[in-house]
Amino acid sequence: MSRQIVLILLLGALFAVFTMSIIELEGLYNAFGKEYFLEYGQSDTGSNNLVTAILLDYRLFDSLFEAGILLIAVSGVIWISKHDIEEKNARFMIDKFKTPDLFITFSRLVYPLMLAFGFYVIINGHLSPGGGFQGGTIVATAILILYYIDADKETNIGLIVTVEKIVYLLIIVLASVSIVTRGTFFTNFFPLDATQDTKAIYLVLLNVLIGFKVALGLWTIFTAFLKEGR
Amino acid sequence: MVNYITDLSLIDYTAYALQFLLIFIAVAIVVHKNNGTIIILIASFSLVTASLYVINNAPDVAIAEVAIGSAIIPLIYVISISRQREFIVLDKAMDDFIISDNQFTGIGYILLKRFSDFYHLELNITNDPLLCRLGEGKDQILCEQTNVDLIVSKDPASGEYILKGKASNILMNKLEQMTKDYDNIRVIKFKDRDFGE
């Protein structure tokens, strides 16, 4: 009984602190950042999509670690699902798992469209909603559908992970080029007064690399899941 | 101007309706028992959330939510659940306990069939020669590293049949209960080891 009372009191205290912090936030709130990005965002970064402008230019340092988190997550999944014995899973007397024919036919129709839409979202990341992460996820889903079409598809996980790591290094290198041309880390390597189209080259390059990396990372996670029961 | 205000309130009403729908779906996910239905409900939850993001002027987040929440997560769940539907038994005993006269009529088979029907699992019996050749000491490693759920073997000294499985598998407790009445069947549960041990 006393434990429950203490618990209720603690919850009440937590709720009070939470409410107070919201009241504090109300006083701290101002539109300075929003107005700054609206006014200078497009000319500073060359991106029509302000989310991409913040993600790939103003706060690129944060984005690099976000991409790193996915790399660490992939390593964790591979480590947990690692098997020491090669060819270890049993061949069954009765194998009943079969994908429906309708699903396979439909997947063959949808697969190229999904791939094209994924690349569209990646490449147009600086013009329309979307970007490397979202487009990479769509491409990864398209690749996953391939496994439903052909269940016996073999994948070399080691190669995919190696390419993913190299791409991550390339992202860091591309983000650091600006130290040579502009004198600051983690920003666009074209000068500040370049035209919007010139600056877009950097954004497209970085979006493609991030999309590539995300697609490879999610592909590895799928393969780990698929191999688990085969 | 009037038209603009009515348009705005319509969006507000839509947002309220979607939020109620969200609570409804969330409760349904918790209440439902069928795994397939739950996957569809999770996917629809993400779709409703994504439309709420669009209403709140965040299309970037909405695309990520649709791609991850209603495509990747349901597909991963489908893979995991299709793997979980089977109960895989490795038959090392190789006598009439499970297969007699090339037919599944042994007493062990009837027992395991009743057990897997109880949990709506598909019974899958294998006698893969590669795995059967491994020694007794390798049984625990076999259970941990492959998708075999249960190993059936015979004790040559006492003639008892031994069913081995992981202790973390809650189905093993039920199996132990069911085989309590049989004198010639013994259940052994492997303790789980930590990673890297």
Interface residues (C-beta under 8 A of the other chain):
Chain A: N49 V51 I80 H83 D84 I85 E87 K88 N89 A90 R91 F92 M93 I94 K96 F97 V121 P129 G130 G131 F133 Q134 T137 I138 A140 T141 L144 L218 I221 F222 F225 L226 E228 G229
Chain B: P59 D60 A62 I63 A64 A67 I68 A71 I72 L75 I76 I79 S80 S82 R83 I88 L90 E122 N124 I125 T126 N127 D128 L130 L131 I141 Q145 T146 N147 V148 F195
